[in-house]
Amino acid sequence: MAQQGSENIADSQTVNQIQKPRRQSLVYPLRWISPEISDEDVPAISSIPVKNARRKRQSSPKPEPAKKKAKPTRAENLVEEVRKHERFWLADGNVVIELDGIHFRVHQSWLAQHSRRIAASLSDKGKSGDKFEQTKLNLRGKLKAIDFETLLLFYDNPGDYRHAIEPRTLMSLIRAATGLGFDSDRAWLVKELEALWPSSLEELTANPEPYLDALEVAVLARTCNIDGLLKPAFYNMARMPGFGLNKIKESEQIGPVDMLRLIRIREYSSDIWIQAAAHEDPAFVCRNLRDAPSSDSEGMSTPKQADEKPALGFIDIIASASAASTCLSVTARREAWARLVYDSGIFTRYRYDPLRGLAALINIEWTNDWCKDCKEKRKADWHTMQRSIWEKVGEYLRED
């Protein structure tokens, strides 16, 4: 028994000696754990556990990421974005027009009746025997959905517009009629708008305030080739603060060439107004000047003069009329000019608007500091100057 106990102790020490290294090191050759594995089957293993674990993580294949949902194609987006118009998707319509992501379905006969261009393009489309099949009409780039909708509302309820059409509605109708080729409808719509934007001097100068929608009209005149609206629209922009561009929209753009025209029109307008209103032109002065009455003697008379009041004879009447037909001195006229033109605010108010400024000068109640003939001559010259300005504005717009 003693011998067997000693053998057990020896075996226990042997086991401890074998297991002791395993407690000191975490990495062992696999053959120590399983004697069936040979050295050739054991791969090279790092002696540093941290590095070995890092290398193991790096060598392990990465999990495949979850498949992302494929993004919809542009065509699929268009299909999702396009919607039918709530009102103008007619059950018996046979022509579909897509504008700005909205589908309109209308009657081919209505389009063909108002537009020769559309009638020609649809003449060989959509026919199947004696019936018309639904067809699509591509008008992208020529028309906006809001303008087409305005046109459809106009034809759907014409009685709502029999008294008057708002200017912005008129412009929307003109854009739609131009894009669709509704030539006859476009003609009378343009006349309606031109009546609100007169190009004659008499009507133009009658309104002292600038039109607020001048920019939109100028863009419309350019895009729809309406020459009759160019002069009043551009002149109104030239006389507005900042040319009226402070509230410009993306669709209302003025090209660099037209912007240069606006600058030239404003510079010319300012120069011509200064020449006309800064002071009176010496050419207007009457040659026969009479002295201004003295402030000391004005309204005063001697007792002898008060007693002696002879009746005016024929010669005295002629002399009085002759005096009324002559102008006062330069000093007197200069003071009267400052009072009538500067103190009244006319000079500042029309610094970029000589057409209406000259109209204001014409309508001033000029005093007797000028003779009657000089007053009439001055007014006639101002009318001539207005016509010259209006012609010059047209020249600026025709320049390349």
Summary of the structure (lengths in Angstrom):
residues: 400
radius of gyration: 47.1
end to end distance: 127.1
largest distance: 181.1
contacts: 976
relative contact order: 0.05
helix: 58%
strand: 6%
